């Protein structure tokens, strides 16, 4: 096969995958036409695992307090908008909570849903800054596998849904995810303000509970496609269901490590502290009383012998 033929075949596959199969309503939108999200995510992973730590090695961490407050506040606003768009524009009275096909028309409502999906995709790209801020602040312990996997997969999902199926059954996950992110980024915003608010942020662990609930709901919602014709591609379950299970496992493991294990360690620490205090008290009193007793006994005993001698 000549180079010209091979190039023509590759161009044909490329055109078929990224032009012909794409939704013509969204295919020409910014960062949708071509799969540029893959190099974006690739550079993101390179920066947060290699380049960023190397650049920060001999530099003090950035504080970024004002930047974090503004960034998290904007994420709250965007998440609130997406949640309201999905609720008022779809699930309030138009979309079925069970099964919904994609509306491929260009009606105002169909385009509204498509735009909401696109904003969700853009939001997932902007959330890559979460990790960048960790690197700039030298919070390397927070760049976990769970964090990287989550922030890598979600922009790819956002691109795929926007390009091929911007609406219908698939937007349910984005709907509940937006609600969780309202709570999550509100917490981050308040935490960024300063330690004076820490006593009011006792509800942090419940954010992880919400995230696990969303994966359960997403799993159940997509599971219907195995036996119902929802006008949505059934093959998508071979990606969405294993991914939901994997996400749940990762978040559940994080919850156990971060909260249950720490609580158990704290409880054991309190027990050991109490035992140590009791032991030290007994030891201290025992030694003190023993020394006192032996001192008196020896003093009397030696005095008696000295007298008799």
Buried (B, 14 or more C-beta within 10 A) or exposed (E): EEEEEEEEEEEEEEEEEBEEEBBEBBBEBEBBBEBEBEEBBEEBBEBBBEEBBEEBEEEEEEEBEEBBBEBBBBBBEBBBBBBEBBBEBBBEEEBEEEBBBBBBEEEEEBBBBBBBBBBBBBBBBEBBBBBEBBBBBBEBEEBBEBBBBBBBBBBBBBBBBBBBBBBBBBBBBBBBBBBBBBBBBBBBBBBBEEEEEEEEEEEBEEBBBBBBBBBEBBBEBBBBBEEEEBEBBEEBBEEBBEBBEEBBEBBBEBBEEEBEEEEEEEEEEEEEEEEEEEEEEEEEEEEEEEEEEEEEEEEEEEEEEEEEE
